[in-house]
């Protein structure tokens, strides 16, 4: 069955709850059972933030090229240092961060 035939469910209750923490300088972590929609919620949050003209960095560790590129936490940190500008606010989304060793 083609997955594109499924309608994406907007998780308004989750988005509303998470929205109150946007701008709060703490790390936010979404947890849940496998295949429960965490990645979808991340994408929906990003779409919402894009409407506010914010800066977003997205890294999907499900992609093979990212597993190679960010094969250590040091490589990830160095990459982010080159991308983040201290004069602007950035939102960094890392899907499946547990895939990064160290």
Sine and cosine of phi, psi and omega as CSV:
sin_phi,cos_phi,sin_psi,cos_psi,sin_omega,cos_omega
0.00,0.00,0.70,-0.72,-0.01,-1.00
-0.97,0.24,0.83,-0.56,-0.04,-1.00
-0.92,0.40,-0.39,0.92,-0.01,-1.00
-0.92,0.40,-0.22,0.97,0.00,-1.00
-0.99,0.16,-0.23,0.97,0.00,-1.00
-0.99,0.11,0.67,-0.74,0.03,-1.00
-0.99,0.13,0.73,-0.69,0.03,-1.00
-0.96,0.27,0.75,-0.67,-0.01,-1.00
-1.00,-0.04,0.82,-0.57,0.07,-1.00
-0.98,0.21,0.86,-0.50,-0.05,-1.00
-1.00,0.01,0.95,0.32,-0.09,-1.00
-0.85,0.53,-0.64,0.77,-0.02,-1.00
-0.90,0.43,-0.63,0.78,0.03,-1.00
-0.95,0.32,-0.70,0.72,-0.01,-1.00
-0.87,0.50,-0.67,0.74,0.00,-1.00
-0.89,0.45,-0.66,0.75,-0.01,-1.00
-0.92,0.38,-0.67,0.74,-0.01,-1.00
-0.94,0.33,-0.58,0.81,-0.05,-1.00
-0.80,0.59,-0.58,0.82,-0.03,-1.00
-0.93,0.38,-0.26,0.97,0.01,-1.00
-0.98,-0.20,-0.11,0.99,0.04,-1.00
-0.90,0.43,0.77,-0.64,-0.04,-1.00
1.00,-0.07,-0.27,0.96,0.07,-1.00
-0.99,0.15,0.79,-0.61,-0.12,-0.99
-0.98,0.18,0.90,0.43,0.13,-0.99
-0.72,-0.70,0.38,-0.92,0.06,-1.00
-0.98,0.18,0.75,-0.66,0.04,-1.00
-0.97,-0.26,0.68,-0.74,-0.01,-1.00
-0.79,-0.62,0.79,-0.62,0.12,-0.99
-0.99,-0.13,0.79,-0.61,0.04,-1.00
-0.82,-0.57,0.35,-0.94,0.03,-1.00
0.24,-0.97,0.12,-0.99,-0.01,-1.00
-0.92,0.38,0.32,-0.95,0.01,-1.00
-0.85,0.53,0.62,-0.78,0.09,-1.00
0.88,0.48,0.52,0.86,-0.01,-1.00
-1.00,-0.10,-0.06,1.00,0.05,-1.00
0.96,-0.28,0.25,0.97,-0.02,-1.00
-0.88,0.47,-0.69,0.72,0.00,-1.00
-0.90,0.43,-0.61,0.79,0.04,-1.00
-0.90,0.43,-0.68,0.73,0.04,-1.00
-0.89,0.45,-0.66,0.75,0.05,-1.00
-0.84,0.54,-0.72,0.70,0.01,-1.00
-0.90,0.44,-0.62,0.78,0.01,-1.00
-0.92,0.38,-0.61,0.79,0.06,-1.00
-0.90,0.43,-0.69,0.73,0.02,-1.00
-0.87,0.49,-0.70,0.72,0.02,-1.00
-0.87,0.50,-0.65,0.76,0.03,-1.00
-0.90,0.44,-0.71,0.71,-0.02,-1.00
-0.92,0.39,-0.55,0.83,0.01,-1.00
-0.87,0.48,-0.50,0.87,0.03,-1.00
-0.93,0.36,-0.33,0.94,-0.01,-1.00
-0.99,-0.11,0.16,0.99,0.06,-1.00
0.87,0.50,0.68,0.73,0.02,-1.00
-0.99,-0.14,0.20,-0.98,0.02,-1.00
-0.99,-0.13,0.78,-0.63,-0.08,-1.00
-0.79,-0.61,0.71,-0.71,0.14,-0.99
-0.89,-0.46,0.81,-0.59,-0.02,-1.00
-0.86,-0.52,0.76,-0.65,0.07,-1.00
-0.77,-0.64,0.84,-0.54,0.01,-1.00
-0.95,-0.31,0.96,-0.28,-0.03,-1.00
-0.97,0.24,0.02,1.00,0.15,-0.99
-0.97,0.24,-0.35,0.94,-0.02,-1.00
-0.99,0.16,0.75,-0.66,-0.06,-1.00
-0.85,0.52,-0.64,0.76,-0.02,-1.00
-0.90,0.43,-0.51,0.86,0.05,-1.00
-0.97,0.24,-0.52,0.85,0.07,-1.00
-0.89,0.46,-0.59,0.81,0.03,-1.00
-0.97,0.23,-0.73,0.68,-0.06,-1.00
-0.89,0.46,-0.64,0.77,-0.05,-1.00
-0.92,-0.40,0.84,0.54,-0.07,-1.00
-0.97,0.23,0.01,1.00,0.10,-1.00
-0.46,-0.89,0.34,-0.94,0.03,-1.00
-0.91,0.42,-0.49,0.87,0.03,-1.00
-0.91,0.41,-0.67,0.74,0.03,-1.00
-0.90,0.44,-0.64,0.77,0.04,-1.00
-0.90,0.44,-0.73,0.68,-0.01,-1.00
-0.87,0.49,-0.71,0.70,0.01,-1.00
-0.89,0.46,-0.64,0.77,0.05,-1.00
-0.88,0.47,-0.74,0.67,-0.02,-1.00
-0.89,0.45,-0.58,0.81,0.03,-1.00
-0.88,0.47,-0.54,0.84,0.01,-1.00
-0.98,0.20,-0.34,0.94,-0.08,-1.00
-0.99,-0.13,-0.51,0.86,-0.10,-0.99
-1.00,0.06,0.77,-0.63,0.04,-1.00
-0.97,-0.24,0.80,-0.60,-0.10,-1.00
-0.95,0.31,-0.17,0.99,0.02,-1.00
-1.00,0.00,-0.13,0.99,-0.01,-1.00
-0.82,-0.57,0.42,-0.91,0.08,-1.00
-1.00,0.06,0.69,-0.72,0.02,-1.00
-0.84,-0.55,0.54,-0.84,0.17,-0.99
-0.91,-0.42,0.81,-0.58,-0.03,-1.00
-0.93,-0.37,0.83,-0.56,0.01,-1.00
-0.90,-0.43,0.84,-0.54,0.04,-1.00
-0.83,-0.56,0.94,-0.35,0.01,-1.00
-1.00,0.03,0.75,-0.66,-0.01,-1.00
0.90,0.43,0.71,0.71,-0.04,-1.00
-0.86,0.51,-0.42,0.91,-0.01,-1.00
-0.90,0.43,-0.21,0.98,0.03,-1.00
-0.97,0.25,-0.22,0.97,-0.01,-1.00
-1.00,0.05,0.87,-0.49,0.01,-1.00
-0.90,0.43,0.44,-0.90,0.09,-1.00
0.96,0.28,0.00,0.00,0.00,0.00
